[in-house]
């Protein structure tokens, strides 16, 4: 990964998105475009032998809208953090990326997440179906403890606490993407050291049994000491401008469309 990569935030919102249906709060009615948050996902772009490669983490229910906004022309692989609906339900919308390629698109996930994907989208893993081109063509690949090597870049999975559940985060080069976390098992902490960029979930200020608060995530930033940290999976309790002013130097709220360059 000597040439580094570019990270684009496709979505920075919580599971119901912002604006939230039926809500008239000041964030949901805000005119600041950074307060409009689709469900959480990132796109990693990098050069491999003169070819731009595109890898996404999670396929949210907003994936079609996100791909159009990012002007995404090709998709080379999908990495999954876990199987909750806000992270998987856009998988069917990768079909147009199959139209221009003969092989299946690789999908990397834990065994439990792959089981959920096969249950929800069985037609994507079982063949062409009755309408060729009308279904996604997917190659399920189970994630272990070792790195995933994609076109010269390594994506290192590691476990993350999501309340009572264990999910996955990913390190690639000097960046790491984590969402929905409440903490980390000790064996994952080495992958979170010496980072230029760290994404962490930070739902709101008030405690939640399945998600980190802003203050809890700030404590992780103090412990892990990345050069820059961006908070994601944000609900409508956090106005972007007001919250950002209160964050320490080197820490910011992510927002949809944010683009970051990361060295190799």
PAMARRO-346920 format. One line per 8 residues: number of its first residue (from 1); their letters; for each residue x, y, z of N, C-alpha, C, O. Coordinates in steps of 0.2 Angstrom, whole numbers. Layout:
NUM = A = X,Y,Z,X,Y,Z,X,Y,Z,X,Y,Z ~ ...
//
This chain:
1 = XXXXXXXX = 4,-6,0,0,0,0,4,6,0,3,11,3 ~ 10,6,-4,14,12,-3,11,18,-6,13,24,-3 ~ 7,18,-11,4,24,-13,-2,27,-9,-4,32,-11 ~ -4,23,-4,-9,25,0,-16,24,-3,-17,21,-8 ~ -21,28,0,-28,27,-2,-32,33,-1,-30,38,3 ~ -38,33,-4,-43,39,-2,-49,36,1,-52,31,-2 ~ -51,38,6,-57,36,10,-63,41,9,-62,47,10 ~ -69,39,6,-74,43,6,-80,41,10,-82,35,10
9 = XXXXXXXX = -83,45,15,-88,43,19,-95,43,15,-97,48,13 ~ -98,37,14,-104,36,10,-110,38,15,-115,41,13 ~ -109,37,21,-114,38,26,-111,38,33,-107,35,35 ~ -114,43,37,-111,44,44,-117,44,49,-116,45,55 ~ -123,41,47,-129,42,52,-130,35,55,-127,30,54 ~ -134,35,60,-136,29,64,-141,25,60,-143,27,54 ~ -144,20,63,-148,15,59,-154,18,56,-157,15,51 ~ -157,23,58,-163,26,55,-162,32,51,-166,35,48
17 = XXXXXXXX = -155,34,51,-153,40,47,-156,47,50,-160,47,54 ~ -153,52,47,-155,59,49,-156,63,42,-151,63,38 ~ -161,66,41,-167,66,46,-170,60,47,-170,55,43 ~ -173,59,53,-177,53,55,-184,54,54,-187,59,55 ~ -187,49,51,-194,49,49,-198,52,55,-198,49,60 ~ -202,56,53,-207,59,58,-205,64,63,-208,66,68 ~ -198,66,63,-195,70,68,-194,77,65,-192,78,60 ~ -196,82,70,-195,89,68,-190,92,72,-191,98,73
25 = XXXXXXXX = -185,89,75,-180,92,79,-176,96,75,-176,96,69 ~ -172,100,79,-168,105,75,-162,102,71,-160,105,66 ~ -160,96,72,-155,93,68,-159,90,61,-156,91,56 ~ -164,87,63,-168,84,57,-171,89,52,-172,88,46 ~ -172,95,55,-174,101,50,-168,106,48,-170,111,46 ~ -162,104,50,-157,108,49,-155,109,41,-157,105,37 ~ -153,115,40,-151,117,33,-144,115,31,-141,116,26 ~ -140,113,37,-133,112,36,-133,105,32,-135,100,35
33 = XXXXXXXX = -130,104,27,-129,98,23,-126,92,27,-127,86,26 ~ -121,94,32,-118,90,36,-122,86,41,-120,81,44 ~ -128,89,42,-133,86,47,-138,81,43,-142,78,46 ~ -137,80,37,-140,75,33,-136,69,33,-131,69,29 ~ -138,63,36,-134,57,37,-137,51,35,-142,49,38 ~ -134,48,29,-136,42,27,-133,36,32,-129,38,36 ~ -135,30,31,-133,25,35,-125,23,34,-123,25,29 ~ -122,21,39,-115,21,40,-111,16,35,-112,10,35
41 = XXXXXXXX = -106,19,31,-102,16,26,-97,20,24,-97,26,24 ~ -91,17,22,-86,20,18,-84,17,12,-84,11,11 ~ -81,21,8,-78,18,1,-70,20,2,-68,25,3 ~ -66,14,0,-59,15,0,-57,14,-7,-58,9,-11 ~ -54,20,-10,-51,20,-17,-44,19,-17,-40,23,-13 ~ -41,15,-21,-33,15,-21,-31,12,-28,-35,9,-32 ~ -25,14,-30,-22,12,-37,-19,6,-36,-15,4,-31 ~ -20,1,-41,-17,-5,-41,-14,-6,-48,-18,-8,-53
49 = XXXXXXXX = -8,-5,-50,-5,-6,-56,-9,-2,-62,-10,-4,-67 ~ -10,4,-60,-13,9,-64,-21,9,-65,-24,12,-69 ~ -24,4,-61,-31,3,-61,-34,5,-54,-31,3,-49 ~ -39,10,-54,-42,12,-48,-46,6,-45,-51,3,-49 ~ -45,4,-39,-49,-1,-36,-54,2,-31,-52,7,-27 ~ -60,-1,-30,-65,2,-25,-67,-4,-21,-70,-9,-23 ~ -66,-3,-14,-69,-7,-9,-73,-3,-5,-72,2,-2 ~ -79,-6,-3,-83,-3,2,-84,-7,8,-83,-13,8
57 = XXXXXXXX = -85,-4,14,-87,-7,20,-94,-6,21,-97,-1,22 ~ -98,-12,21,-105,-12,22,-109,-10,16,-107,-5,13 ~ -115,-12,15,-120,-10,10,-126,-8,13,-131,-12,15 ~ -127,-2,15,-133,1,19,-139,1,15,-139,0,8 ~ -145,2,18,-151,3,14,-151,9,9,-155,9,4 ~ -146,13,10,-145,19,6,-140,18,1,-138,23,-3 ~ -138,12,-1,-132,11,-5,-133,14,-12,-128,17,-15 ~ -138,13,-15,-139,15,-22,-138,23,-22,-134,25,-26
65 = XXXXXXXX = -141,27,-17,-140,34,-17,-133,36,-15,-130,40,-18 ~ -130,32,-11,-123,33,-9,-118,32,-15,-114,36,-17 ~ -119,27,-19,-115,25,-25,-116,31,-30,-111,32,-34 ~ -122,33,-31,-123,38,-36,-120,45,-34,-117,48,-38 ~ -120,46,-28,-117,53,-25,-109,52,-26,-106,57,-27 ~ -106,46,-25,-99,45,-25,-97,44,-32,-91,44,-34 ~ -102,44,-37,-100,43,-44,-96,36,-45,-91,36,-48 ~ -98,31,-42,-95,25,-41,-96,21,-48,-102,20,-50
73 = XXXXXXXX = -91,20,-52,-91,16,-58,-90,9,-58,-92,5,-62 ~ -86,7,-53,-85,0,-52,-84,-2,-45,-83,2,-41 ~ -85,-8,-44,-85,-11,-37,-81,-17,-37,-83,-22,-40 ~ -75,-17,-33,-71,-23,-33,-72,-28,-27,-70,-34,-28 ~ -74,-26,-22,-75,-30,-16,-80,-27,-11,-80,-20,-10 ~ -83,-31,-6,-87,-28,-1,-84,-31,6,-83,-38,6 ~ -83,-27,11,-81,-30,17,-87,-28,22,-90,-23,22 ~ -89,-33,26,-94,-32,31,-92,-32,38,-88,-36,40
81 = XXXXXXXX = -95,-27,42,-93,-27,49,-98,-32,53,-96,-35,57 ~ -104,-32,51,-109,-36,54,-116,-36,51,-116,-33,45 ~ -120,-40,53,-126,-42,49,-133,-38,51,-138,-40,49 ~ -132,-32,55,-138,-28,56,-141,-25,50,-137,-24,45 ~ -147,-24,50,-150,-22,44,-147,-15,41,-147,-15,35 ~ -145,-11,45,-142,-4,42,-136,-5,39,-133,-1,36 ~ -133,-11,39,-126,-13,37,-127,-17,31,-122,-18,27 ~ -132,-21,29,-132,-26,24,-138,-25,19,-137,-28,14
89 = XXXXXXXX = -143,-21,21,-149,-22,16,-149,-18,10,-154,-19,6 ~ -143,-15,8,-142,-13,1,-139,-17,-3,-137,-15,-9 ~ -137,-23,-1,-133,-28,-5,-136,-29,-12,-132,-30,-17 ~ -143,-30,-13,-146,-31,-20,-144,-25,-25,-144,-27,-31 ~ -142,-19,-22,-141,-14,-27,-134,-14,-30,-132,-9,-33 ~ -130,-19,-28,-124,-19,-32,-124,-23,-38,-119,-23,-42 ~ -130,-25,-40,-131,-28,-47,-128,-25,-53,-125,-28,-57 ~ -129,-18,-53,-126,-15,-59,-119,-16,-60,-116,-15,-66
97 = XXXXXXXX = -115,-17,-54,-108,-18,-55,-107,-25,-58,-101,-26,-60 ~ -111,-29,-57,-110,-36,-61,-111,-35,-68,-108,-40,-72 ~ -114,-30,-71,-116,-30,-78,-110,-30,-82,-109,-33,-88 ~ -104,-27,-80,-98,-26,-83,-93,-31,-82,-87,-30,-84 ~ -94,-35,-78,-89,-40,-76,-91,-47,-77,-97,-49,-75 ~ -87,-52,-78,-89,-59,-79,-89,-63,-73,-92,-68,-72 ~ -84,-61,-68,-84,-64,-62,-88,-61,-57,-91,-56,-57 ~ -89,-65,-51,-93,-63,-45,-89,-58,-41,-83,-58,-41
105 = XXXXXXXX = -93,-54,-38,-90,-49,-33,-89,-52,-27,-94,-55,-24 ~ -83,-52,-24,-81,-55,-18,-84,-51,-12,-84,-45,-12 ~ -87,-55,-7,-90,-52,-1,-87,-55,5,-87,-61,6 ~ -84,-51,9,-80,-54,15,-84,-52,21,-86,-47,22 ~ -85,-57,25,-88,-56,31,-87,-62,36,-84,-67,34 ~ -89,-61,42,-88,-67,47,-93,-72,45,-98,-71,41 ~ -92,-78,48,-97,-84,46,-104,-82,48,-108,-84,44 ~ -105,-79,53,-112,-78,56,-115,-73,51,-121,-73,49
113 = XXXXXXXX = -111,-68,49,-114,-63,44,-115,-66,37,-120,-64,34 ~ -111,-70,35,-112,-74,29,-118,-78,29,-122,-78,24 ~ -120,-81,35,-126,-85,35,-132,-80,35,-137,-82,31 ~ -132,-74,38,-137,-70,37,-138,-67,30,-144,-67,27 ~ -132,-66,26,-133,-63,20,-136,-69,15,-140,-67,11 ~ -134,-75,16,-137,-80,12,-144,-81,13,-148,-83,9 ~ -146,-80,20,-153,-81,21,-158,-75,18,-163,-76,16 ~ -155,-69,18,-159,-63,16,-158,-63,8,-163,-61,5
121 = XXXXXXXX = -152,-64,5,-151,-64,-2,-149,-70,-5,-144,-71,-8 ~ -153,-76,-4,-150,-82,-7,-149,-82,-14,-144,-86,-16 ~ -153,-78,-18,-152,-78,-25,-145,-75,-27,-143,-77,-33 ~ -142,-72,-23,-136,-69,-25,-130,-74,-25,-124,-72,-27 ~ -131,-79,-21,-125,-84,-20,-127,-91,-23,-122,-95,-23 ~ -133,-91,-26,-134,-98,-29,-134,-99,-36,-136,-104,-39 ~ -133,-94,-40,-133,-94,-47,-136,-88,-50,-138,-83,-47 ~ -137,-89,-57,-140,-83,-61,-147,-82,-60,-150,-77,-61
129 = XXXXXXXX = -151,-87,-57,-158,-87,-57,-161,-87,-64,-158,-89,-68 ~ -168,-85,-64,-172,-86,-70,-171,-80,-75,-173,-80,-80 ~ -168,-75,-72,-167,-69,-76,-159,-67,-76,-157,-63,-72 ~ -155,-69,-81,-148,-68,-81,-147,-60,-80,-150,-56,-84 ~ -143,-58,-76,-141,-51,-75,-146,-48,-70,-145,-42,-68 ~ -151,-51,-68,-156,-48,-64,-155,-49,-56,-159,-47,-52 ~ -150,-53,-55,-148,-54,-48,-141,-52,-47,-137,-53,-52 ~ -139,-50,-41,-132,-49,-39,-128,-56,-40,-131,-61,-38
137 = XXXXXXXX = -122,-56,-42,-118,-62,-42,-112,-61,-37,-108,-57,-38 ~ -112,-65,-32,-108,-64,-26,-104,-70,-25,-106,-76,-26 ~ -98,-69,-22,-93,-74,-20,-92,-73,-13,-89,-69,-11 ~ -95,-77,-9,-95,-77,-1,-88,-79,1,-86,-85,-1 ~ -84,-75,5,-78,-77,8,-78,-76,15,-78,-70,17 ~ -76,-81,19,-76,-80,26,-70,-77,29,-65,-78,26 ~ -71,-72,33,-65,-69,36,-63,-72,42,-66,-74,46 ~ -56,-73,42,-53,-76,48,-49,-71,52,-51,-65,52
145 = XXXXXXXX = -44,-73,55,-40,-68,59,-34,-65,55,-31,-60,56 ~ -32,-68,49,-27,-66,45,-30,-60,40,-36,-59,40 ~ -25,-57,37,-27,-51,32,-30,-53,26,-29,-59,24 ~ -34,-49,23,-38,-50,17,-33,-46,12,-33,-40,13 ~ -31,-49,7,-26,-46,2,-30,-44,-4,-33,-49,-8 ~ -31,-38,-6,-35,-36,-11,-31,-31,-16,-30,-26,-14 ~ -29,-34,-22,-25,-30,-27,-19,-26,-24,-18,-20,-25 ~ -16,-29,-19,-10,-26,-17,-11,-23,-10,-6,-21,-7
153 = XXXXXXXX = -17,-22,-8,-18,-19,-1,-20,-24,4,-24,-29,2 ~ -18,-23,10,-21,-28,15,-26,-25,19,-25,-19,22 ~ -31,-28,21,-36,-26,25,-36,-31,31,-38,-37,30 ~ -34,-29,37,-34,-33,43,-40,-33,47,-42,-27,50 ~ -44,-38,47,-50,-38,52,-48,-39,59,-43,-42,61 ~ -52,-36,63,-51,-37,71,-58,-37,74,-62,-33,71 ~ -58,-40,80,-65,-40,83,-66,-34,87,-62,-30,90 ~ -73,-32,88,-75,-26,91,-81,-28,95,-85,-32,93
161 = XXXXXXXX = -82,-25,101,-88,-26,105,-93,-22,103,-92,-16,102 ~ -99,-24,101,-105,-21,100,-110,-23,105,-115,-27,103 ~ -110,-20,111,-114,-23,116,-112,-30,118,-106,-31,119 ~ -117,-34,118,-116,-41,119,-113,-45,113,-111,-51,113 ~ -113,-42,107,-111,-45,101,-104,-43,99,-101,-38,101 ~ -101,-48,95,-94,-46,93,-95,-45,85,-97,-50,82 ~ -92,-40,83,-92,-38,76,-85,-37,73,-80,-38,77 ~ -84,-34,67,-78,-33,64,-76,-26,63,-81,-22,61
169 = XXXXXXXX = -70,-24,64,-67,-18,61,-62,-20,57,-60,-25,56 ~ -59,-15,53,-54,-16,48,-49,-11,48,-50,-5,49 ~ -42,-13,48,-37,-9,47,-34,-10,40,-33,-15,37 ~ -32,-4,37,-29,-4,30,-24,1,30,-26,7,31 ~ -18,-1,29,-12,4,29,-12,8,36,-12,4,41 ~ -12,14,36,-12,18,42,-19,21,44,-20,26,47 ~ -24,17,42,-31,19,44,-35,13,46,-33,8,45 ~ -40,15,50,-44,9,53,-52,12,53,-53,18,55
177 = XXXXXXXX = -56,7,51,-63,9,51,-67,5,57,-67,-1,56 ~ -70,8,61,-74,5,67,-80,8,67,-81,14,67 ~ -86,5,68,-92,8,69,-96,3,74,-95,-3,74 ~ -101,6,77,-106,3,82,-102,0,88,-105,-4,92 ~ -96,2,89,-92,-1,95,-95,1,102,-97,7,103 ~ -94,-3,107,-94,-1,114,-87,-2,117,-86,0,123 ~ -83,-6,114,-76,-7,116,-73,-12,112,-75,-14,107 ~ -67,-14,114,-62,-18,110,-59,-24,115,-57,-22,121
185 = XXXXXXXX = -59,-30,113,-55,-35,116,-48,-33,116,-46,-30,111 ~ -44,-36,121,-37,-34,121,-33,-36,115,-28,-32,113 ~ -35,-41,112,-31,-44,106,-32,-39,100,-28,-40,95 ~ -37,-35,100,-38,-31,94,-34,-24,95,-33,-21,90 ~ -32,-22,101,-29,-16,102,-22,-15,98,-21,-9,96 ~ -18,-20,96,-12,-18,92,-14,-16,85,-10,-12,82 ~ -20,-18,83,-22,-15,76,-24,-8,76,-25,-5,71 ~ -25,-5,82,-27,2,82,-22,6,84,-23,12,86
193 = XXXXXXXX = -16,4,84,-10,8,86,-7,11,79,-8,9,74 ~ -3,17,80,0,20,75,-4,22,69,-2,20,63 ~ -10,25,70,-14,26,65,-14,34,63,-13,38,67 ~ -14,35,56,-15,42,54,-23,44,54,-24,50,56 ~ -27,39,53,-34,40,53,-38,35,57,-37,29,55 ~ -42,36,61,-47,31,65,-54,34,65,-55,39,67 ~ -58,29,62,-65,31,62,-68,27,68,-67,21,69 ~ -72,30,72,-76,27,78,-83,29,78,-85,34,76
201 = XXXXXXXX = -87,24,80,-94,26,81,-95,31,87,-91,30,92 ~ -99,36,87,-101,40,93,-108,42,92,-109,47,89 ~ -113,38,95,-120,39,93,-122,46,96,-126,49,92 ~ -121,48,102,-124,53,105,-120,55,112,-115,51,113 ~ -123,59,116,-120,60,123,-123,56,128,-119,53,132 ~ -129,54,127,-132,50,132,-130,42,131,-129,40,126 ~ -129,38,137,-127,31,136,-132,27,132,-138,29,132 ~ -130,22,129,-133,17,125,-130,10,126,-124,10,126
209 = XXXXXXXX = -134,5,127,-131,-1,128,-127,-4,123,-123,-9,124 ~ -129,-2,116,-125,-5,111,-121,-1,107,-118,-3,102 ~ -120,6,109,-116,10,105,-112,15,110,-114,16,116 ~ -106,17,108,-102,22,112,-105,29,111,-108,31,106 ~ -104,33,117,-106,40,117,-100,44,115,-94,41,113 ~ -101,50,114,-95,55,112,-90,54,117,-84,54,115 ~ -91,55,123,-86,55,128,-83,48,129,-76,48,130 ~ -86,43,128,-83,36,128,-78,36,122,-73,33,123
217 = XXXXXXXX = -80,38,116,-76,38,110,-70,42,111,-64,41,109 ~ -71,48,114,-65,52,116,-60,49,120,-54,50,119 ~ -62,45,125,-57,42,129,-53,37,125,-47,36,127 ~ -57,33,120,-53,29,116,-48,32,112,-42,30,111 ~ -50,38,109,-45,42,105,-39,44,110,-33,44,108 ~ -40,46,116,-35,48,121,-30,42,122,-24,43,122 ~ -33,36,122,-29,30,123,-25,28,117,-19,26,118 ~ -28,28,111,-26,25,105,-21,30,101,-17,28,98
225 = XXXXXXXX = -23,37,102,-18,42,100,-17,42,92,-12,42,90 ~ -23,41,88,-22,42,81,-20,49,79,-22,54,83 ~ -17,51,74,-16,58,72,-23,61,71,-23,67,73 ~ -28,58,68,-34,61,67,-39,56,68,-39,50,67 ~ -45,58,71,-51,53,73,-57,57,70,-58,63,70 ~ -61,52,67,-68,55,64,-73,50,67,-73,44,67 ~ -78,53,70,-84,50,73,-89,49,68,-91,53,64 ~ -92,43,68,-98,41,63,-103,37,67,-103,37,73
233 = XXXXXXXX = -108,35,63,-114,32,66,-117,37,71,-118,35,77 ~ -119,43,69,-121,48,73,-129,49,72,-131,49,67 ~ -132,50,78,-139,51,78,-141,58,77,-137,63,77 ~ -148,60,78,-150,67,77,-149,71,83,-152,77,84 ~ -146,68,89,-145,72,95,-138,76,94,-137,80,99 ~ -135,76,89,-128,79,88,-128,84,82,-127,81,76 ~ -130,90,83,-129,95,77,-122,96,75,-117,96,80 ~ -120,95,69,-113,95,67,-109,101,69,-104,100,72
241 = XXXXXXXX = -111,107,67,-107,113,69,-106,114,76,-101,115,79 ~ -111,113,80,-111,114,88,-106,109,91,-102,111,95 ~ -107,103,89,-103,97,92,-96,98,90,-92,97,94 ~ -95,100,83,-88,100,81,-84,105,85,-78,104,86 ~ -87,111,87,-84,116,90,-81,114,97,-76,116,100 ~ -84,109,100,-83,106,107,-78,101,107,-76,99,112 ~ -76,98,101,-72,92,100,-64,95,101,-63,100,98 ~ -60,91,104,-53,93,104,-50,93,97,-52,90,92
249 = XXXXXXXX = -44,96,97,-40,96,90,-38,89,88,-37,85,92 ~ -39,88,82,-38,81,79,-44,77,79,-43,71,76 ~ -49,79,82,-56,75,82,-61,79,78,-62,85,80 ~ -65,75,74,-70,79,71,-76,74,70,-75,68,69 ~ -82,76,69,-88,72,66,-87,71,59,-85,76,55 ~ -88,65,57,-88,63,50,-94,66,47,-99,68,51 ~ -95,67,40,-101,69,37,-101,66,30,-96,64,27 ~ -107,65,27,-108,61,21,-104,65,16,-105,72,15
257 = XXXXXXXX = -100,62,12,-96,65,6,-89,67,9,-85,70,4 ~ -87,67,15,-80,68,17,-75,64,14,-76,58,13 ~ -70,67,11,-65,63,8,-58,64,11,-56,70,13 ~ -54,59,13,-48,59,16,-43,55,13,-44,50,10 ~ -37,58,12,-31,54,9,-27,51,15,-26,55,20 ~ -25,45,14,-21,42,19,-15,39,16,-15,36,10 ~ -9,40,19,-3,37,16,-3,30,17,-6,27,21 ~ 2,27,13,3,19,14,7,17,19,8,11,20
//
